[in-house]
Amino acid sequence: MEMKMRLIGALALMLSLASCNKYSRTETGLEYRFLKGRELKEQYGPGHYCLLNYMLIGPEQDTLQNTFSSDTLAEFPYPVEGGNELLEALQISSPGSIIEVRVKTDSLKAKIMGNPRIMALPDDDYAYFVVAVDQVLSPGDYEAYRNQKFFARLMAENALIDQYCDEHSQEGVFALDSFQHIRFRIFDANKKPVSDPARFMNAPIQKVSGQVSFHAEVRTLEGQLIISSAMEGRRYKSIWGEHFYDLPALNEWPFYLKEGEKMEIVLTSEWGYGAAGRMGVPSYAPLYLILSDVRSEQ
């Protein structure tokens, strides 16, 4: 994170120093200037991926989007063809370069609808994309990068999960399902522990019904409450095979409970909010989930 802050500071300095530099213009009308590095001499072929950070700055120098504060690089398919200003900028950016693109606010609002901050920008003004391209990887190198990143993340998250389960084992030991990347424990209607370490290796108990209702509570491992159906005063519902919730665990795990059981699950971000996170949940954060009062809605 400290390195990220230094990068953001250096970027701010580059922007201030470049304020007097003129923009170049492509044949398609793209206005750009390089804050660091140089233009790509020969474009890459299909299947390559760009690892990068980007920032969108409004006319009043307000930051509208920013991935520089994230602890991971954004991943974009290398654009063999353009289509918008950001893609065209990627086409001409070499690894290690930082490019600034000037975009008319009218054009930006027409292409990125649904973002209230962008839609509130004034007409007939300029916004600015700043893109720092770290690497451009071949298809094979990208696959290796993804695998290495996945296993490194998984190991880091599992270390946090193991620590959490060790510290909260007084009421019962958490079983491990290494295939699904979760730790769990089950209690019956009398609050007694149920020993069933193969629960997730078998077919879902409620799959035949096709639809269940249930109560759910989600917290971070630090204890911050994220979701509570009880506090919302309603029961959640899931239909087998449908992905209604942006928390994947809620779409699937309720079907593995018998009526009357309560299940506590500590899961990796693969079953949580992933790289994007959400308000109160940072990227790649493990979560603690309680499922209870499952009922068939057949």
Buried (B, 14 or more C-beta within 10 A) or exposed (E): EEEEEEBBEBBEEBBEEBEEEEEEEEEEEBBBBBBBBEEBEEEBEEBBBBBBBBBBBBEEEEEBBBBBEBEEBBBBEBBEEBEBBBBBBBBBBBBEBBBBBBBBBEBBBEEBEEBEEBEEBEEEEBBBBBBBBBBBBBEEEBEEBEEEBEEEBBEEBBEBBBEBBEEBEEEBBBBBBEEBBBBBBBBEEEEEEBEBBEBBEEEBBBEEBBBBBBBBBBBBBEEEEBBBBEEEEEBBBBBBEEEEBEBBBBBBBBBBBBEEBBBBBBBBBBBBBBBEBBEEBEBBBBBBBBBBBBBBBE
